[in-house]
Amino acid sequence: MNLRRPDGVGKAADDDMAGISLSTRALRTPPSPIRRLAYLATQARSAGVHVHHLNIGQPDVATPASFLEGVERFSDRVVAYNPSEGCPKLRAVWSDYMNRTLGLDTSADEFLITMGASEALIFIFMTCCDPGDEVIVFDPTYANYIGFASIAGVNLIPVHSRLDDGFDLPPLEAITDRLSPRTKAILLCSPNNPTGTVYDRAQLRMLLDLCRDANLFLVVDETYRELVFDGRTPLSVLHLDPANERVIVVDSLSKRFSLCGARIGALYTTNQELMAKTLNLAQARLAAPAIEQYAAAHMLENLPADYVDSVRQGYQDRRDVMYARLCDLPDVVTHLPSGAFYTIARLPVEDAEHFASFLLSDFSLDGQTVFVAPASGFYMGYSRGHNKVRIAYVLEPDHLADAARVLKEGLCEYRKRQ
Ligand SMILES: Cc1ncc(COP(=O)(O)O)c(C=O)c1O
């Protein structure tokens, strides 16, 4: 077969692929910084080294037994498509869970069940923006936002937040300076990945007011909502303005319920037009997984009363271990995260990616090494993240302490060699 492009460019298809180019979108989408060095971790493991994974937010906390019980109870003879908007039971139970635990007044039809928060975010970019439109994000930002935006052809416009300020929101003028006629939305993640910062009412209020004045959507990613420390109460943007039609909440069961592999998330809005148009996109992908939705509904209905509190306490203990150890490392600067399970640390190295690779390929202590995510992938401008790493403190405190020891000795050795 001798297929040629109509413009005659390129060679025969059975010869080689030289004439076919991939899309600009595909070429521009960066690899995930969380997974980029994974091959080095695989090599370290094959060489018999134990790798402490602090690079990825994969909790080691057990999934609630009620979820697995739900999987066992699923007894339909055919695993059929669910409705595109989600299993009615799960939408009802999710709404009830939010109302019960947060004192809100949501209703089931304001939820669209998605394949994780990831799909909810892709839908939101697709529904709210045309290619070339802009969305304001706070830098450093959850790295996969860059991939989602790339899928939708959306330009993320970073507004910088600083480690030395605990990654608090920058002043209003810094945000308004970045608005343009193409700005469609502000996207905030609270509690934040990758910084662990939790934004307060005043900061949410500022963004709500700005979105009203500038006629923008406000998208709040509340994937880590209940994981807030030091006596804070979980805060949703819905507490401030529950009926606001420009507000879209992204939710997920992945992190608070150790359900990353179930791929269950939700998009919440009171905006009926937005919901209807997003549903059209959801119909194109048919439905989210049936057994997982069934089991998730069973889990939320049968969650032990203290489940979320005990998970939160567990992460706070881990945060305390990690923070204390990081503060102990010479010339390392960090801040006290107030939620989620991440932190950013500035290291006394020029190139944190090089250092992270060194840990995986050239260093071990007592047969152990540690995998940290270079922070450059979480910054929209490389220069800001080059000497920082993001750490996910998702391991048992003892393992975290071991990992911190490896990090300390690894840093010492790396600096010697440099
Ligand atoms: C802030 C944030 N949003 C969204 C996601 C995606 O979550 P999901 O597993 O629900 O797709 C993650 C996962 O790490 C995240 O950290």
The ligand as an SDF file (V2000), in Angstrom:
LIG
                    3D

 16 16  0  0  0  0  0  0  0  0999 V2000
   -5.5440   18.8120   43.2390 C   0  0  0  0  0  0  0  0  0  0  0  0
   -5.9320   17.5790   42.5120 C   0  0  0  0  0  0  0  0  0  0  0  0
   -6.9630   17.6160   41.6840 N   0  0  0  0  0  0  0  0  0  0  0  0
   -7.3320   16.5450   40.9850 C   0  0  0  0  0  0  0  0  0  0  0  0
   -6.6420   15.3610   41.1010 C   0  0  0  0  0  0  0  0  0  0  0  0
   -7.0870   14.1790   40.2990 C   0  0  0  0  0  0  0  0  0  0  0  0
   -7.7630   13.3090   41.1300 O   0  0  0  0  0  0  0  0  0  0  0  0
   -8.5980   12.0620   40.6060 P   0  0  0  0  0  0  0  0  0  0  0  0
   -7.8690   10.8500   41.0490 O   0  0  0  0  0  0  0  0  0  0  0  0
   -9.9160   12.1910   41.3100 O   0  0  0  0  0  0  0  0  0  0  0  0
   -8.7100   12.1780   39.1440 O   0  0  0  0  0  0  0  0  0  0  0  0
   -5.5550   15.2580   41.9590 C   0  0  0  0  0  0  0  0  0  0  0  0
   -4.7830   14.0230   42.0710 C   0  0  0  0  0  0  0  0  0  0  0  0
   -3.6820   13.9750   42.5770 O   0  0  0  0  0  0  0  0  0  0  0  0
   -5.1850   16.4050   42.6830 C   0  0  0  0  0  0  0  0  0  0  0  0
   -4.1550   16.3950   43.5320 O   0  0  0  0  0  0  0  0  0  0  0  0
  1  2  1  0
  2  3  1  0
  2 15  2  0
  3  4  2  0
  4  5  1  0
  5  6  1  0
  5 12  2  0
  6  7  1  0
  7  8  1  0
  8  9  2  0
  8 10  1  0
  8 11  1  0
 12 13  1  0
 12 15  1  0
 13 14  2  0
 15 16  1  0
M  END
$$$$
